[in-house]
Amino acid sequence: MLPEPGVFHFPWEISSGAVQEGATVRTFGRLTCYQPADSQAVLSSQHASTQHQVKVQTAFVEPFHPILGAQYIVLGELESTERDGVMVRARVLNCVDGVDLASLQRAINEQRRYFHGREGGADIQQPPL
């Protein structure tokens, strides 16, 4: 059986606990720390003058060649542990250095509006041909 498709969540939503445990998520951030002995990485992102961090379990994606300071997108399941708190168990971890974060955030918000409108039964206006 295939896992659920990952829904984009902003790093500040994950670090604040707004996403429930076990959910399949996609998120992004700058790789600020990698500990190969523990198979853990930390992605950081700035939002509203606050630095947010998401811990990532990298055991399923190793070996990979980390680039500290580069932007990454991660796809995986959210889990909570007593020792590490909330973390993403990565199934995919891609370096996307050079991505326009403002455009990515706008695209995520637009995708959310589309899905909300589709699920709510609202008519989506199609552009004229």
All heavy atoms as an XYZ file, in Angstrom:
1003
protein
N       0.841     -1.176      0.000
C       0.000      0.000      0.000
C       0.889      1.243      0.000
O       1.855      1.324      0.753
C      -0.896     -0.022      1.228
C      -1.731      1.219      1.377
S      -2.685      1.183      2.887
C      -4.284      0.980      2.192
N       0.544      2.205     -0.838
C       1.321      3.429     -0.936
C       0.956      4.394      0.192
O      -0.194      4.445      0.619
C       1.061      4.110     -2.275
C       1.594      3.390     -3.504
C       1.140      4.114     -4.766
C       3.095      3.300     -3.458
N       1.940      5.167      0.649
C       1.623      6.170      1.678
C       0.819      7.316      1.081
O       0.784      7.509     -0.127
C       3.005      6.648      2.145
C       3.914      6.326      1.020
C       3.345      5.132      0.318
N       0.174      8.087      1.950
C      -0.594      9.252      1.530
C       0.334     10.271      0.870
O       1.509     10.361      1.216
C      -1.247      9.899      2.741
C      -2.336      9.062      3.365
C      -3.548      8.932      2.461
O      -3.952      9.929      1.833
O      -4.067      7.821      2.377
N      -0.195     11.058     -0.084
C       0.632     12.125     -0.650
C       0.884     13.189      0.416
O       0.031     13.433      1.268
C      -0.222     12.674     -1.795
C      -1.612     12.290     -1.442
C      -1.520     11.018     -0.664
N       2.039     13.780      0.375
C       2.389     14.778      1.378
C       1.720     16.111      1.110
O       1.685     16.584     -0.010
N       1.181     16.706      2.153
C       0.574     18.028      2.075
C       1.612     19.033      2.530
O       2.279     18.829      3.551
C      -0.674     18.090      2.980
C      -1.266     19.483      2.995
C      -1.703     17.064      2.533
N       1.763     20.128      1.773
C       2.728     21.150      2.156
C       2.295     21.830      3.444
O       1.143     22.249      3.586
C       2.879     22.218      1.062
C       4.096     22.033      0.220
C       3.986     21.616     -1.081
C       5.352     22.279      0.741
C       5.100     21.444     -1.869
C       6.487     22.113     -0.039
C       6.357     21.694     -1.343
N       3.217     21.907      4.383
C       3.031     22.663      5.619
C       4.259     23.535      5.793
O       5.379     23.112      5.524
C       2.883     21.739      6.827
C       1.598     20.989      6.842
N       0.412     21.546      7.234
C       1.312     19.715      6.502
C      -0.556     20.656      7.143
N      -0.028     19.535      6.690
N       4.021     24.752      6.252
C       5.133     25.640      6.523
C       5.877     25.165      7.764
O       5.269     24.562      8.656
C       4.637     27.072      6.713
C       4.013     27.652      5.478
C       2.673     27.962      5.436
C       4.782     27.895      4.353
C       2.099     28.502      4.303
C       4.223     28.432      3.213
C       2.875     28.732      3.181
N       7.176     25.415      7.844
C       7.947     24.975      9.016
C       7.379     25.492     10.333
O       7.403     24.789     11.342
C       9.341     25.542      8.757
C       9.429     25.676      7.273
C       8.042     26.028      6.822
N       6.830     26.715     10.349
C       6.282     27.269     11.582
C       4.995     26.554     11.988
O       4.672     26.531     13.167
C       6.059     28.771     11.464
C       5.395     29.234     10.217
C       4.070     29.440     10.017
C       6.043     29.565      8.994
N       3.837     29.874      8.743
C       5.034     29.974      8.084
C       7.367     29.573      8.569
C       5.314     30.365      6.785
C       7.641     29.968      7.272
C       6.628     30.354      6.396
N       4.288     25.933     11.053
C       3.115     25.141     11.407
C       3.532     23.829     12.069
O       2.889     23.370     13.014
C       2.273     24.848     10.169
C       1.667     26.065      9.541
C       1.028     25.792      8.200
O       1.384     24.801      7.531
O       0.158     26.598      7.815
N       4.602     23.251     11.579
C       5.084     21.987     12.148
C       5.685     22.215     13.526
O       5.374     21.498     14.475
C       6.105     21.318     11.203
C       5.388     20.886      9.914
C       6.786     20.134     11.876
C       6.297     20.379      8.838
N       6.532     23.239     13.660
C       7.194     23.472     14.938
C       6.230     23.944     16.018
O       6.495     23.775     17.202
C       8.349     24.466     14.782
O       7.867     25.738     14.398
N       5.086     24.523     15.623
C       4.108     24.977     16.618
C       3.154     23.873     17.050
O       2.363     24.068     17.961
C       3.301     26.147     16.063
O       2.414     25.694     15.055
N       3.211     22.718     16.383
C       2.336     21.608     16.745
C       0.981     21.669     16.071
O       0.062     20.971     16.481
N       0.821     22.487     15.030
C      -0.462     22.630     14.342
C      -0.780     21.431     13.449
O      -1.909     21.289     13.006
C      -0.468     23.911     13.512
N       0.191     20.572     13.204
C       0.004     19.406     12.349
C       0.015     18.167     13.236
O       0.880     18.017     14.097
C       1.121     19.319     11.282
C       0.867     18.163     10.339
C       1.234     20.618     10.515
N      -0.937     17.279     12.997
C      -1.042     16.115     13.874
C       0.004     15.045     13.548
O       0.443     14.908     12.411
C      -2.437     15.524     13.817
C      -2.858     14.980     12.473
C      -4.271     14.456     12.515
O      -4.794     14.147     13.579
N      -4.901     14.354     11.364
N       0.352     14.300     14.569
C       1.343     13.232     14.434
C       0.831     12.168     13.467
O      -0.347     11.866     13.421
C       1.607     12.605     15.801
C       2.672     11.544     15.774
C       2.951     10.964     17.147
O       2.373     11.434     18.126
O       3.759     10.036     17.214
N       1.748     11.632     12.666
C       1.410     10.602     11.699
C       1.056     11.140     10.327
O       0.973     10.386      9.367
N       0.861     12.441     10.223
C       0.509     13.046      8.931
C       1.702     12.998      7.987
O       2.854     13.112      8.404
C       0.068     14.498      9.134
N       1.413     12.811      6.704
C       2.451     12.877      5.688
C       2.569     14.331      5.261
O       1.582     14.939      4.853
C       2.105     11.984      4.486
O       1.934     10.644      4.944
C       3.210     12.014      3.449
N       3.770     14.879      5.387
C       3.971     16.310      5.152
C       5.108     16.555      4.171
O       5.997     15.729      4.006
C       4.279     17.060      6.477
C       3.118     16.955      7.440
C       5.552     16.568      7.117
N       5.034     17.727      3.565
C       6.137     18.297      2.792
C       6.440     19.626      3.446
O       5.526     20.364      3.791
C       5.733     18.547      1.346
C       5.469     17.323      0.547
C       4.979     17.729     -0.839
N       4.394     16.598     -1.496
C       4.904     16.022     -2.570
N       6.005     16.491     -3.102
N       4.323     14.977     -3.110
N       7.700     19.926      3.602
C       8.091     21.212      4.140
C       9.461     21.581      3.590
O      10.073     20.800      2.850
C       8.046     21.237      5.681
O       8.124     22.581      6.137
C       9.149     20.390      6.295
N       9.939     22.730      3.963
C      11.191     23.229      3.412
C      11.966     23.960      4.496
O      11.428     24.282      5.551
C      10.925     24.173      2.233
C      10.100     25.368      2.610
C      10.697     26.532      3.059
C       8.722     25.327      2.522
C       9.934     27.631      3.426
C       7.947     26.419      2.878
C       8.556     27.569      3.334
N      13.224     24.212      4.224
C      14.047     24.994      5.137
C      15.506     24.913      4.751
O      15.912     24.135      3.886
N      16.279     25.739      5.411
C      17.722     25.776      5.193
C      18.375     24.755      6.117
O      18.082     24.725      7.314
C      18.240     27.182      5.491
C      19.677     27.398      5.126
C      20.055     28.858      5.179
N      19.244     29.693      4.292
C      19.416     29.806      2.979
N      20.367     29.133      2.387
N      18.658     30.603      2.265
N      19.238     23.911      5.572
C      19.924     22.899      6.374
C      20.948     23.584      7.270
O      21.925     24.151      6.788
C      20.609     21.874      5.467
C      21.304     20.714      6.171
C      20.290     19.834      6.901
C      22.086     19.876      5.177
N      20.687     23.574      8.564
C      21.583     24.256      9.503
C      22.419     23.290     10.324
O      23.416     23.694     10.910
C      20.790     25.160     10.465
O      19.804     24.382     11.135
C      20.131     26.295      9.707
N      22.011     22.031     10.371
C      22.749     21.050     11.170
C      22.512     19.662     10.606
O      21.396     19.338     10.200
C      22.270     21.127     12.622
S      23.048     19.931     13.713
N      23.567     18.846     10.570
C      23.434     17.450     10.177
C      24.336     16.622     11.061
O      25.527     16.910     11.185
C      23.797     17.249      8.706
C      23.790     15.796      8.291
C      22.634     15.028      8.398
C      24.935     15.183      7.811
C      22.619     13.696      8.033
C      24.933     13.857      7.426
C      23.771     13.112      7.546
O      23.761     11.797      7.182
N      23.755     15.605     11.694
C      24.501     14.703     12.567
C      24.401     13.295     11.992
O      23.424     12.585     12.237
C      23.932     14.742     13.985
C      24.006     16.107     14.612
C      23.202     16.200     15.894
O      22.271     15.443     16.115
N      23.573     17.149     16.732
N      25.401     12.877     11.217
C      25.315     11.564     10.563
C      25.275     10.402     11.547
O      24.647      9.378     11.276
C      26.560     11.510      9.681
C      27.465     12.572     10.175
C      26.628     13.586     10.873
N      25.907     10.526     12.696
C      25.896      9.438     13.673
C      24.489      9.162     14.201
O      24.136      8.018     14.493
C      26.829      9.769     14.836
N      23.671     10.220     14.309
C      22.301     10.083     14.800
C      21.277     10.052     13.666
O      20.079      9.905     13.928
C      21.951     11.249     15.729
C      22.812     11.265     16.979
O      23.237     10.183     17.426
O      23.064     12.378     17.500
N      21.720     10.209     12.426
C      20.837     10.306     11.265
C      19.789     11.387     11.461
O      18.595     11.178     11.259
C      20.160      8.963     10.973
O      21.114      8.006     10.597
N      20.248     12.562     11.878
C      19.341     13.677     12.104
C      19.868     14.945     11.451
O      21.070     15.183     11.424
C      19.132     13.937     13.586
C      18.295     12.891     14.266
C      17.954     13.283     15.687
O      18.414     14.287     16.203
N      17.142     12.472     16.323
N      18.921     15.735     10.965
C      19.235     17.025     10.389
C      18.248     18.046     10.943
O      17.199     17.679     11.483
C      19.128     16.973      8.867
N      18.598     19.308     10.819
C      17.713     20.387     11.249
C      17.554     21.351     10.087
O      18.537     21.827      9.518
C      18.272     21.124     12.488
C      17.377     22.306     12.845
C      18.418     20.180     13.665
N      16.283     21.617      9.728
C      15.964     22.616      8.719
C      15.425     23.842      9.441
O      14.592     23.722     10.338
C      14.909     22.096      7.740
C      15.271     20.865      6.932
C      14.122     20.473      6.011
C      16.528     21.094      6.121
N      15.885     25.015      9.047
C      15.465     26.264      9.683
C      14.817     27.180      8.660
O      15.183     27.187      7.487
C      16.659     26.982     10.302
O      17.233     26.189     11.305
N      13.873     27.978      9.161
C      13.189     28.932      8.309
C      12.779     30.135      9.137
O      12.417     30.002     10.301
C      11.956     28.289      7.677
O      11.323     29.187      6.808
N      12.839     31.297      8.522
C      12.481     32.554      9.179
C      11.044     32.906      8.831
O      10.641     32.842      7.671
C      13.416     33.661      8.692
C      13.228     34.977      9.381
C      14.064     35.092     10.626
O      15.019     34.350     10.790
N      13.718     36.013     11.491
N      10.238     33.282      9.844
C       8.869     33.740      9.610
C       8.502     34.744     10.688
O       8.578     34.435     11.878
C       7.890     32.569      9.627
C       6.459     32.978      9.478
N       5.960     33.488      8.312
C       5.433     32.952     10.350
C       4.678     33.748      8.477
N       4.337     33.437      9.710
N       8.105     35.924     10.266
C       7.674     36.984     11.190
C       8.717     37.225     12.280
O       8.417     37.207     13.461
C       6.326     36.649     11.796
N       9.952     37.397     11.875
C      11.103     37.671     12.749
C      11.387     36.570     13.763
O      12.077     36.784     14.750
C      10.957     39.025     13.461
O       9.985     38.941     14.488
N      10.849     35.388     13.539
C      11.111     34.246     14.419
C      11.750     33.126     13.611
O      11.324     32.833     12.498
C       9.802     33.726     15.049
O       9.160     34.809     15.717
C      10.074     32.611     16.029
N      12.768     32.521     14.176
C      13.450     31.395     13.542
C      12.744     30.101     13.960
O      12.596     29.835     15.150
C      14.920     31.361     13.976
C      15.758     30.379     13.240
C      16.129     30.854     11.851
O      15.887     31.972     11.459
N      16.723     29.981     11.088
N      12.288     29.312     12.987
C      11.614     28.055     13.263
C      12.501     26.910     12.785
O      13.140     27.011     11.742
C      10.270     27.997     12.541
C       9.330     29.056     12.995
N       8.534     28.902     14.102
C       9.085     30.293     12.516
C       7.819     29.996     14.267
N       8.149     30.862     13.325
N      12.509     25.829     13.563
C      13.331     24.677     13.211
C      12.469     23.422     13.145
O      11.558     23.239     13.950
C      14.438     24.471     14.240
C      15.441     25.598     14.259
C      16.592     25.320     15.194
O      16.467     24.565     16.142
N      17.725     25.934     14.918
N      12.810     22.578     12.176
C      12.155     21.289     12.020
C      13.240     20.230     12.045
O      14.174     20.280     11.240
C      11.361     21.215     10.696
C      10.773     19.827     10.502
C      10.281     22.272     10.658
N      13.116     19.282     12.955
C      14.065     18.171     13.003
C      13.653     17.125     11.982
O      12.464     16.864     11.784
C      14.097     17.553     14.398
C      14.674     18.481     15.431
C      14.721     17.820     16.772
C      15.268     18.817     17.804
N      15.281     18.235     19.145
N      14.657     16.525     11.338
C      14.421     15.552     10.279
C      15.226     14.298     10.573
O      16.442     14.369     10.779
C      14.814     16.125      8.894
C      14.585     15.099      7.802
C      14.051     17.407      8.606
N      14.560     13.152     10.591
C      15.224     11.855     10.719
C      15.620     11.421      9.312
O      14.760     11.280      8.439
C      14.262     10.849     11.354
C      14.765      9.437     11.445
C      16.039      9.294     12.224
O      17.073      9.118     11.610
N      15.984      9.364     13.533
N      16.917     11.233      9.061
C      17.414     11.002      7.703
C      17.796      9.550      7.406
O      18.377      9.277      6.354
C      18.644     11.896      7.440
O      19.666     11.568      8.383
C      18.281     13.363      7.533
N      17.456      8.621      8.281
C      17.897      7.232      8.120
C      17.451      6.621      6.787
O      18.185      5.841      6.184
C      17.396      6.378      9.278
N      16.242      6.959      6.307
C      15.723      6.366      5.070
C      16.318      6.975      3.811
O      16.143      6.430      2.727
C      14.202      6.501      5.006
C      13.464      5.674      6.024
C      12.162      5.993      6.341
C      14.038      4.593      6.666
C      11.447      5.246      7.270
C      13.356      3.848      7.591
C      12.051      4.177      7.891
N      16.993      8.122      3.913
C      17.511      8.802      2.720
C      19.033      8.792      2.669
O      19.623      9.459      1.816
C      16.982     10.246      2.616
C      15.486     10.244      2.417
C      17.365     11.075      3.822
N      19.652      8.089      3.572
C      21.115      8.055      3.592
C      21.627      6.961      2.681
O      20.951      5.950      2.495
C      21.604      7.844      5.025
C      21.340      9.076      5.860
C      21.750      8.910      7.317
O      21.991      7.765      7.751
O      21.826      9.926      7.990
N      22.792      7.106      2.140
C      23.691      8.244      2.301
C      23.261      9.403      1.410
O      22.776      9.207      0.304
C      25.042      7.709      1.857
C      24.708      6.664      0.848
C      23.390      6.077      1.286
N      23.402     10.596      1.919
C      23.214     11.778      1.106
C      24.322     12.757      1.447
O      24.957     12.659      2.486
C      21.811     12.387      1.290
C      21.644     13.284      2.472
C      21.614     14.658      2.315
C      21.483     12.771      3.748
C      21.436     15.487      3.409
C      21.302     13.590      4.836
C      21.284     14.952      4.667
N      24.578     13.670      0.549
C      25.674     14.611      0.710
C      25.109     15.958      1.135
O      24.661     16.742      0.293
C      26.484     14.727     -0.582
C      27.009     13.409     -1.050
N      28.019     12.748     -0.400
C      26.636     12.616     -2.065
C      28.258     11.604     -1.011
N      27.423     11.491     -2.025
N      25.114     16.224      2.434
C      24.500     17.463      2.922
C      25.318     18.695      2.537
O      26.539     18.660      2.512
C      24.492     17.272      4.438
C      25.642     16.366      4.709
C      25.715     15.446      3.516
N      24.597     19.759      2.250
C      25.219     21.049      1.973
C      24.669     22.012      3.010
O      23.525     22.467      2.894
C      24.897     21.533      0.542
C      25.333     20.503     -0.489
C      25.541     22.886      0.290
C      24.842     20.784     -1.895
N      25.454     22.262      4.041
C      25.005     23.159      5.093
C      24.759     24.545      4.523
O      25.553     25.066      3.747
C      26.013     23.223      6.230
C      26.153     21.952      7.066
C      27.227     22.127      8.127
C      24.846     21.567      7.717
N      23.620     25.127      4.881
C      23.249     26.446      4.394
C      22.388     26.418      3.148
O      21.863     27.447      2.738
N      22.229     25.247      2.522
C      21.413     25.136      1.311
C      19.947     24.901      1.682
O      19.637     24.405      2.758
C      21.917     23.995      0.436
N      19.054     25.255      0.753
C      17.622     25.025      0.943
C      17.280     23.584      0.575
O      17.776     23.056     -0.418
C      16.807     25.974      0.053
C      16.861     27.411      0.471
C      16.043     27.683      1.720
O      15.176     26.917      2.107
N      16.368     28.782      2.373
N      16.421     22.965      1.378
C      15.971     21.589      1.144
C      14.459     21.519      1.246
O      13.836     22.281      1.986
C      16.573     20.632      2.180
C      17.985     20.223      1.879
C      19.054     21.037      2.221
C      18.265     19.011      1.249
C      20.361     20.665      1.943
C      19.565     18.632      0.969
C      20.605     19.463      1.319
O      21.900     19.098      1.040
N      13.877     20.586      0.506
C      12.475     20.213      0.655
C      12.470     18.774      1.134
O      13.197     17.928      0.616
C      11.701     20.349     -0.666
C      11.510     21.826     -1.008
C      10.346     19.656     -0.580
C      10.722     22.086     -2.265
N      11.643     18.500      2.145
C      11.557     17.163      2.714
C      10.121     16.663      2.612
O       9.173     17.424      2.764
C      12.054     17.141      4.185
C      11.215     18.021      5.073
C      12.106     15.725      4.740
N       9.989     15.373      2.317
C       8.708     14.679      2.292
C       8.819     13.516      3.255
O       9.769     12.730      3.173
C       8.406     14.168      0.882
C       7.289     13.133      0.735
C       5.941     13.753      1.070
C       7.285     12.551     -0.658
N       7.886     13.421      4.187
C       7.936     12.325      5.141
C       6.783     12.366      6.124
O       5.864     13.168      6.001
N       6.853     11.485      7.106
C       5.804     11.381      8.105
C       6.220     12.100      9.378
O       7.375     12.013      9.800
C       5.499      9.910      8.434
C       4.760      9.178      7.336
C       5.633      8.861      6.142
O       6.811      8.517      6.301
O       5.127      8.992      5.019
N       5.255     12.759      9.979
C       5.493     13.494     11.214
C       5.338     12.548     12.393
O       4.350     11.814     12.486
C       4.485     14.640     11.315
C       4.829     15.780     12.230
C       6.105     16.473     11.782
C       3.695     16.774     12.260
N       6.318     12.545     13.263
C       6.224     11.711     14.466
C       6.762     12.477     15.660
O       7.521     13.427     15.523
C       6.935     10.384     14.283
C       8.392     10.462     13.983
C       8.997      9.086     13.754
O       8.422      8.289     12.993
O      10.047      8.823     14.344
N       6.344     12.046     16.812
C       6.739     12.705     18.050
C       7.461     11.707     18.934
O       7.005     10.577     19.103
C       5.495     13.244     18.761
O       5.864     13.878     19.950
N       8.591     12.128     19.480
C       9.334     11.299     20.412
C       9.604     12.109     21.672
O       9.662     13.339     21.623
C      10.679     10.831     19.812
O      11.499     11.971     19.561
C      10.481     10.052     18.529
N       9.750     11.415     22.775
C      10.033     12.119     24.032
C      11.386     12.810     23.981
O      11.551     13.918     24.470
C       9.984     11.145     25.198
C       8.596     10.749     25.606
C       8.585      9.913     26.865
O       9.507     10.049     27.686
O       7.644      9.135     27.016
N      12.352     12.147     23.395
C      13.716     12.676     23.369
C      13.860     13.872     22.433
O      14.457     14.880     22.780
C      14.676     11.567     22.953
C      16.115     12.010     22.892
C      17.042     10.855     22.548
N      18.262     11.413     22.010
C      18.706     11.174     20.790
N      18.059     10.382     19.996
N      19.822     11.718     20.381
N      13.298     13.756     21.214
C      13.532     14.769     20.179
C      12.342     15.672     19.898
O      12.456     16.612     19.132
C      13.952     14.084     18.876
C      15.258     13.340     19.026
O      16.189     13.910     19.631
O      15.346     12.199     18.562
N      11.194     15.395     20.470
C      10.001     16.188     20.172
C       9.454     15.822     18.803
O       9.561     14.682     18.361
N       8.884     16.794     18.109
C       8.286     16.561     16.795
C       9.390     16.539     15.742
O      10.266     17.385     15.725
C       7.265     17.680     16.473
C       6.712     17.509     15.073
C       6.149     17.679     17.488
N       9.312     15.531     14.870
C      10.287     15.434     13.783
C       9.646     14.794     12.565
O       8.621     14.126     12.671
C      11.533     14.663     14.215
C      11.323     13.213     14.466
S      12.782     12.307     15.052
C      14.136     13.231     14.507
N      10.264     15.029     11.411
C       9.808     14.440     10.157
C      10.726     13.271      9.825
O      11.942     13.432      9.758
C       9.840     15.478      9.006
C       9.427     14.828      7.692
C       8.952     16.658      9.319
N      10.130     12.089      9.644
C      10.909     10.928      9.200
C      10.934     10.983      7.673
O       9.960     10.660      7.012
C      10.289      9.622      9.684
C      11.116      8.406      9.276
C      10.650      7.137      9.951
N      10.830      7.164     11.392
C      11.961      6.879     12.033
N      13.033      6.574     11.330
N      12.024      6.898     13.343
N      12.061     11.434      7.134
C      12.173     11.740      5.703
C      12.136     10.489      4.831
O      12.813      9.506      5.110
C      13.462     12.504      5.438
N      11.317     10.563      3.769
C      11.353      9.574      2.697
C      12.071     10.162      1.489
O      12.672      9.449      0.706
C       9.938      9.166      2.284
C       9.267      8.245      3.268
C       7.976      7.690      2.708
N       6.885      8.631      2.911
C       6.065      9.045      1.962
N       6.182      8.622      0.736
N       5.093      9.894      2.234
N      11.975     11.490      1.346
C      12.659     12.214      0.268
C      13.238     13.480      0.872
O      12.563     14.172      1.634
C      11.680     12.583     -0.875
C      12.377     13.406     -1.937
C      11.041     11.346     -1.465
N      14.473     13.766      0.539
C      15.131     14.985      1.005
C      15.929     15.538     -0.175
O      16.954     14.970     -0.549
C      16.050     14.678      2.194
C      16.741     15.850      2.867
C      15.713     16.813      3.469
C      17.674     15.357      3.962
N      15.423     16.611     -0.775
C      16.034     17.175     -1.983
C      16.595     18.561     -1.728
O      15.925     19.395     -1.121
C      15.009     17.297     -3.112
C      14.661     15.974     -3.726
O      15.453     15.045     -3.705
N      13.470     15.890     -4.267
N      17.795     18.789     -2.243
C      18.380     20.119     -2.207
C      17.736     20.940     -3.318
O      17.704     20.524     -4.476
C      19.890     20.051     -2.416
S      20.686     21.675     -2.400
N      17.183     22.095     -2.949
C      16.547     22.982     -3.910
C      17.143     24.380     -3.772
O      16.433     25.375     -3.843
C      15.008     23.008     -3.739
C      14.400     21.686     -4.133
C      14.626     23.391     -2.324
N      18.435     24.433     -3.569
C      19.102     25.711     -3.374
C      18.861     26.605     -4.580
O      18.947     26.174     -5.723
C      20.604     25.501     -3.166
C      21.214     26.575     -2.300
O      20.468     27.240     -1.559
O      22.438     26.752     -2.348
N      18.514     27.840     -4.312
C      18.222     28.783     -5.370
C      16.732     28.968     -5.601
O      16.338     29.824     -6.394
N      15.892     28.183     -4.924
C      14.450     28.337     -5.089
C      14.015     29.690     -4.508
O      14.573     30.168     -3.529
C      13.685     27.171     -4.415
C      13.755     27.246     -2.905
C      12.248     27.131     -4.854
N      13.038     30.311     -5.153
C      12.484     31.579     -4.692
C      11.455     31.256     -3.602
O      10.347     30.799     -3.903
C      11.847     32.320     -5.859
C      11.286     33.670     -5.476
O      11.307     34.032     -4.278
O      10.820     34.382     -6.388
N      11.817     31.469     -2.334
C      10.945     31.097     -1.223
C       9.637     31.878     -1.217
O       8.595     31.335     -0.853
C      11.666     31.267      0.111
C      12.760     30.251      0.391
C      13.403     30.513      1.749
C      12.216     28.840      0.350
N       9.660     33.131     -1.611
C       8.420     33.908     -1.658
C       7.450     33.307     -2.677
O       6.249     33.186     -2.404
C       8.722     35.362     -1.996
N       7.963     32.890     -3.818
C       7.113     32.257     -4.835
C       6.606     30.904     -4.349
O       5.447     30.552     -4.588
C       7.873     32.070     -6.146
O       8.162     33.317     -6.724
N       7.452     30.145     -3.667
C       7.036     28.858     -3.127
C       5.916     29.042     -2.104
O       4.925     28.319     -2.127
C       8.226     28.126     -2.488
C       7.924     26.794     -1.814
C       7.360     25.786     -2.813
C       9.167     26.240     -1.136
N       6.036     30.023     -1.225
C       5.004     30.272     -0.228
C       3.696     30.713     -0.884
O       2.617     30.268     -0.478
C       5.481     31.311      0.779
C       6.573     30.777      1.677
C       7.106     31.823      2.646
O       6.534     32.886      2.815
N       8.224     31.502      3.279
N       3.775     31.555     -1.917
C       2.562     31.955     -2.635
C       1.912     30.750     -3.308
O       0.688     30.601     -3.299
C       2.879     33.032     -3.674
C       3.040     34.411     -3.077
C       3.035     35.491     -4.143
N       4.018     35.294     -5.201
C       5.279     35.723     -5.145
N       5.719     36.369     -4.093
N       6.099     35.507     -6.151
N       2.720     29.866     -3.893
C       2.186     28.677     -4.552
C       1.503     27.745     -3.547
O       0.439     27.182     -3.838
C       3.309     27.938     -5.288
N       2.097     27.580     -2.369
C       1.486     26.741     -1.335
C       0.146     27.333     -0.906
O      -0.858     26.610     -0.787
C       2.437     26.587     -0.125
C       3.671     25.767     -0.524
C       1.718     25.941      1.055
C       4.789     25.793      0.499
N       0.100     28.642     -0.691
C      -1.164     29.282     -0.303
C      -2.208     29.169     -1.402
O      -3.387     28.926     -1.126
C      -0.927     30.745      0.072
C      -0.271     30.875      1.423
O      -0.531     30.092      2.336
N       0.596     31.853      1.566
N      -1.806     29.319     -2.657
C      -2.747     29.185     -3.774
C      -3.261     27.755     -3.875
O      -4.446     27.526     -4.130
C      -2.069     29.609     -5.076
C      -3.000     29.652     -6.259
C      -4.124     30.662     -6.099
O      -3.926     31.703     -5.453
O      -5.225     30.384     -6.630
N      -2.396     26.772     -3.687
C      -2.808     25.373     -3.712
C      -3.811     25.089     -2.592
O      -4.808     24.402     -2.800
C      -1.591     24.452     -3.575
C      -1.944     22.979     -3.648
C      -0.746     22.096     -3.393
O      -0.010     22.296     -2.427
N      -0.532     21.125     -4.266
N      -3.574     25.648     -1.420
C      -4.508     25.470     -0.305
C      -5.869     26.077     -0.636
O      -6.910     25.476     -0.353
C      -3.955     26.120      0.962
C      -2.828     25.357      1.572
C      -2.313     26.082      2.787
N      -1.290     25.297      3.447
C      -0.683     25.672      4.552
N      -0.996     26.808      5.135
N       0.239     24.902      5.098
N      -5.886     27.270     -1.232
C      -7.153     27.896     -1.618
C      -7.895     27.030     -2.632
O      -9.108     26.846     -2.548
C      -6.919     29.289     -2.186
C      -6.812     30.351     -1.125
C      -6.879     31.744     -1.725
N      -5.715     32.077     -2.525
C      -4.563     32.517     -2.033
N      -4.423     32.674     -0.740
N      -3.559     32.801     -2.825
N      -7.155     26.485     -3.588
C      -7.775     25.636     -4.598
C      -8.390     24.396     -3.969
O      -9.549     24.067     -4.226
C      -6.749     25.234     -5.665
C      -7.278     24.176     -6.603
C      -8.173     24.518     -7.610
C      -6.909     22.843     -6.457
C      -8.682     23.554     -8.461
C      -7.411     21.873     -7.301
C      -8.296     22.235     -8.291
O      -8.805     21.281     -9.117
N      -7.623     23.697     -3.138
C      -8.150     22.479     -2.505
C      -9.322     22.789     -1.584
O     -10.284     22.032     -1.520
C      -7.052     21.744     -1.741
C      -6.095     20.999     -2.639
C      -4.750     20.957     -2.347
C      -6.533     20.331     -3.766
C      -3.856     20.277     -3.162
C      -5.658     19.641     -4.587
C      -4.322     19.616     -4.288
N      -9.250     23.902     -0.872
C     -10.346     24.282      0.011
C     -11.608     24.556     -0.807
O     -12.703     24.127     -0.445
C      -9.966     25.512      0.838
C     -11.054     25.969      1.746
N     -11.422     25.269      2.870
C     -11.870     27.056      1.680
C     -12.421     25.896      3.463
N     -12.705     26.984      2.761
N     -11.462     25.257     -1.921
C     -12.601     25.528     -2.791
C     -13.154     24.258     -3.415
O     -14.371     24.100     -3.536
N     -12.304     23.351     -3.803
C     -12.733     22.092     -4.414
C     -13.472     21.224     -3.408
O     -14.502     20.644     -3.712
C     -11.523     21.351     -4.970
C     -11.898     20.108     -5.755
C     -10.704     19.471     -6.368
N      -9.943     18.791     -5.338
C      -8.898     18.036     -5.565
N      -8.450     17.885     -6.791
N      -8.260     17.445     -4.580
N     -12.945     21.147     -2.186
C     -13.575     20.311     -1.162
C     -14.848     20.949     -0.627
O     -15.771     20.265     -0.237
C     -12.604     20.057     -0.021
C     -11.459     19.162     -0.421
C     -10.368     19.082      0.633
O     -10.511     19.710      1.700
O      -9.378     18.397      0.369
N     -14.896     22.287     -0.635
C     -16.068     22.975     -0.120
C     -17.193     23.085     -1.132
O     -18.270     23.571     -0.808
N     -16.963     22.636     -2.352
C     -17.997     22.666     -3.377
C     -18.123     24.019     -4.053
O     -19.037     24.237     -4.831
N     -17.231     24.946     -3.763
C     -17.306     26.257     -4.411
C     -16.889     26.125     -5.867
O     -16.041     25.318     -6.221
C     -16.379     27.247     -3.689
N     -17.512     26.918     -6.692
C     -17.173     26.917     -8.119
C     -15.843     27.617     -8.327
O     -15.640     28.716     -7.846
C     -18.241     27.618     -8.936
C     -19.539     26.821     -8.975
O     -19.466     25.587     -8.877
O     -20.609     27.447     -9.086
N     -14.964     26.972     -9.039
C     -13.682     27.557     -9.392
C     -13.845     28.188    -10.781
O     -14.280     27.535    -11.725
C     -12.561     26.487     -9.429
C     -12.451     25.773     -8.103
C     -11.245     27.102     -9.855
C     -12.026     26.659     -6.959
N     -13.541     29.461    -10.877
C     -13.675     30.156    -12.143
C     -12.570     29.741    -13.087
O     -11.398     29.814    -12.732
C     -13.615     31.678    -11.906
C     -14.785     32.208    -11.097
C     -16.097     32.060    -11.850
O     -16.130     32.213    -13.071
N     -17.150     31.733    -11.136
N     -12.952     29.301    -14.260
C     -11.978     28.939    -15.282
C     -11.685     30.175    -16.120
O     -12.597     30.937    -16.469
C     -12.530     27.826    -16.180
C     -12.762     26.524    -15.456
C     -11.468     25.878    -15.022
O     -10.434     26.036    -15.674
N     -11.499     25.173    -13.908
N     -10.424     30.399    -16.473
C     -10.107     31.547    -17.335
C     -10.699     31.334    -18.725
O     -10.828     30.196    -19.186
C      -8.576     31.547    -17.381
C      -8.172     30.173    -16.970
C      -9.261     29.627    -16.111
N     -11.116     32.423    -19.386
C     -11.684     32.283    -20.747
C     -10.635     31.772    -21.730
O      -9.460     32.096    -21.583
C     -12.155     33.689    -21.092
C     -11.416     34.595    -20.166
C     -11.068     33.793    -18.948
N     -11.072     30.998    -22.695
C     -10.142     30.467    -23.692
C      -9.901     31.434    -24.803
O     -10.629     32.194    -25.228
C     -10.682     29.144    -24.260
C     -10.804     28.024    -23.237
C     -11.402     26.798    -23.893
C      -9.457     27.687    -22.660
